[in-house]
Amino acid sequence: MKESAKSRATFMLLAGLARPLMNVLMARKWEGVENLPPGGFIAVPNHCTEIDPIVIGHMVYNQKRPPHFLAKTGLFKVPVLGALLHATKQIPVERSTAGANRSLQVAKEVVDAGGAIIIYPEGTLTRDPDLWPMKGHTGAARLALQTGAPVVPMAHWGAQEVFPRYAKRFHIFPRKTVRVLIGKPVDLSAFSERPLDRTTLTAATEVIMDAITELLETLRGEQAPAERWDPAVHKQSKHGRFIQGGSPDAHEGGDGK
């Protein structure tokens, strides 16, 4: 799926509006950009606040790589926002198996054409109380093993101070710095000859989540918990806005698988 003239023009318009706003909201420090492959790749960042896509999208676009996100289908129905998502070739994710497979097929076309796909393996904002990456979904691993595209782990820290998880307003002053650390592509060669079953995909996902967590440990200067947070163990929903007690907010859905 090559970028159309309309898509490129829309990206340029949005970037022209978003860049000055982002520069006002926060200072930025991007590290490891040399690890981005020249061809198509799958970016897998941590997810701790609603403005994460803007932070990662800003970084990827500044490297002259239009970002394509897997996003929940409900966002495509929102007036204006939905039109912008369609115009920039973002990819709707459905929760059904058939819908998820269609989403991954479109994502595969983007990667095969040299594009950048951003997938949040956690599927939604982390449930971990201290904002460490939680147990991941297998969509990124499946796409990587299907396409052979490199999986680039990313971690960022600082955006949660500008817009805390589930917040209703920005915290602009004092000005914060958001750091993004990009790692080397994850080595998934051990899984290349294995069948794409649940065991393989779960193991590959753990390798991906380990890489993201290690990057975040570097940014935070501390160690993550020995055991990754699992919403199922804590009787929390896998998708949607988490509120105290483990129930989802009915007005929110999860992000792309």
GIKA-V270610 format. One record per backbone hydrogen bond with DSSP energy under -0.5 kcal/mol. CO is the residue of the C=O (numbers start at 1). NH is the residue of the N-H. E is the energy in kcal/mol with one decimal. If there is no record, write none. Layout:
BEGIN
co->CO nh->NH e->E
co->CO nh->NH e->E
END
This chain:
BEGIN
co->4 nh->8 e->-2.6
co->5 nh->9 e->-2.3
co->6 nh->10 e->-2.4
co->7 nh->11 e->-2.5
co->8 nh->12 e->-2.3
co->9 nh->13 e->-2.1
co->10 nh->14 e->-2.7
co->11 nh->15 e->-2.9
co->12 nh->16 e->-2.1
co->13 nh->17 e->-1.3
co->14 nh->18 e->-3.1
co->15 nh->19 e->-2.5
co->17 nh->21 e->-0.9
co->18 nh->22 e->-3.1
co->19 nh->23 e->-2.4
co->20 nh->24 e->-1.5
co->21 nh->25 e->-2.4
co->22 nh->26 e->-2.3
co->25 nh->176 e->-0.6
co->27 nh->178 e->-2.9
co->29 nh->31 e->-0.5
co->29 nh->180 e->-2.6
co->31 nh->182 e->-2.7
co->32 nh->35 e->-2.3
co->33 nh->36 e->-1.7
co->40 nh->150 e->-0.6
co->41 nh->43 e->-0.6
co->41 nh->117 e->-2.4
co->42 nh->152 e->-3.2
co->43 nh->119 e->-2.8
co->44 nh->154 e->-2.0
co->47 nh->126 e->-2.7
co->49 nh->52 e->-1.8
co->51 nh->54 e->-0.7
co->51 nh->55 e->-1.9
co->52 nh->56 e->-2.7
co->53 nh->57 e->-2.6
co->54 nh->58 e->-2.3
co->55 nh->59 e->-1.6
co->56 nh->60 e->-2.7
co->57 nh->61 e->-2.6
co->58 nh->62 e->-1.9
co->59 nh->63 e->-0.6
co->60 nh->63 e->-1.1
co->60 nh->65 e->-1.4
co->61 nh->64 e->-2.0
co->66 nh->116 e->-0.8
co->67 nh->69 e->-0.5
co->68 nh->118 e->-3.0
co->69 nh->71 e->-0.7
co->69 nh->91 e->-2.9
co->70 nh->256 e->-1.1
co->71 nh->93 e->-2.5
co->72 nh->75 e->-1.4
co->73 nh->76 e->-1.3
co->74 nh->77 e->-1.3
co->75 nh->78 e->-1.0
co->78 nh->82 e->-3.5
co->79 nh->81 e->-2.9
co->80 nh->84 e->-2.2
co->81 nh->85 e->-2.4
co->82 nh->86 e->-2.2
co->83 nh->87 e->-2.4
co->84 nh->88 e->-1.8
co->85 nh->90 e->-2.8
co->86 nh->89 e->-1.5
co->90 nh->92 e->-0.6
co->91 nh->71 e->-2.7
co->93 nh->73 e->-1.4
co->96 nh->100 e->-2.7
co->97 nh->101 e->-2.2
co->98 nh->102 e->-1.9
co->99 nh->103 e->-2.1
co->100 nh->104 e->-2.3
co->101 nh->105 e->-1.8
co->102 nh->106 e->-2.0
co->103 nh->107 e->-2.4
co->104 nh->108 e->-2.2
co->105 nh->109 e->-1.7
co->106 nh->110 e->-1.9
co->107 nh->111 e->-2.4
co->108 nh->112 e->-2.8
co->109 nh->113 e->-1.3
co->110 nh->115 e->-2.9
co->111 nh->114 e->-2.0
co->115 nh->41 e->-1.7
co->115 nh->117 e->-0.6
co->116 nh->68 e->-1.9
co->117 nh->43 e->-3.5
co->117 nh->119 e->-0.6
co->118 nh->70 e->-1.4
co->119 nh->121 e->-0.9
co->120 nh->123 e->-1.9
co->121 nh->137 e->-4.3
co->123 nh->255 e->-2.0
co->128 nh->131 e->-2.0
co->138 nh->142 e->-2.6
co->139 nh->143 e->-2.4
co->140 nh->144 e->-2.4
co->141 nh->145 e->-2.5
co->142 nh->146 e->-2.0
co->143 nh->147 e->-2.1
co->144 nh->148 e->-2.6
co->150 nh->42 e->-2.8
co->150 nh->152 e->-0.6
co->151 nh->153 e->-0.7
co->151 nh->186 e->-2.9
co->152 nh->44 e->-2.5
co->153 nh->183 e->-2.7
co->154 nh->46 e->-0.6
co->155 nh->181 e->-3.2
co->157 nh->179 e->-2.4
co->158 nh->161 e->-1.4
co->158 nh->162 e->-0.9
co->159 nh->163 e->-2.6
co->162 nh->171 e->-3.3
co->164 nh->167 e->-2.5
co->170 nh->172 e->-0.7
co->176 nh->27 e->-3.2
co->177 nh->179 e->-0.5
co->178 nh->29 e->-2.1
co->179 nh->157 e->-2.0
co->180 nh->31 e->-3.1
co->180 nh->182 e->-0.5
co->181 nh->155 e->-2.1
co->184 nh->153 e->-0.5
co->186 nh->188 e->-0.9
co->188 nh->191 e->-2.0
co->189 nh->192 e->-1.1
co->191 nh->194 e->-1.3
co->195 nh->197 e->-2.2
co->197 nh->201 e->-2.6
co->198 nh->202 e->-2.4
co->199 nh->203 e->-2.1
co->200 nh->204 e->-2.6
co->201 nh->205 e->-2.1
co->202 nh->206 e->-1.9
co->203 nh->207 e->-1.6
co->204 nh->208 e->-1.9
co->205 nh->209 e->-2.9
co->206 nh->210 e->-2.4
co->207 nh->211 e->-1.7
co->208 nh->212 e->-2.1
co->209 nh->213 e->-2.6
co->210 nh->214 e->-2.3
co->211 nh->215 e->-1.7
co->212 nh->216 e->-2.1
co->213 nh->217 e->-2.4
co->214 nh->218 e->-1.7
co->215 nh->219 e->-2.1
co->216 nh->220 e->-2.7
co->217 nh->221 e->-1.9
co->217 nh->222 e->-1.1
co->229 nh->135 e->-3.0
co->229 nh->231 e->-0.5
co->230 nh->233 e->-0.6
co->230 nh->234 e->-1.4
co->231 nh->236 e->-3.1
co->232 nh->235 e->-1.3
co->241 nh->249 e->-2.6
co->243 nh->246 e->-1.8
co->246 nh->237 e->-1.0
co->247 nh->243 e->-1.9
co->248 nh->250 e->-0.5
co->249 nh->241 e->-0.7
co->249 nh->252 e->-2.0
END
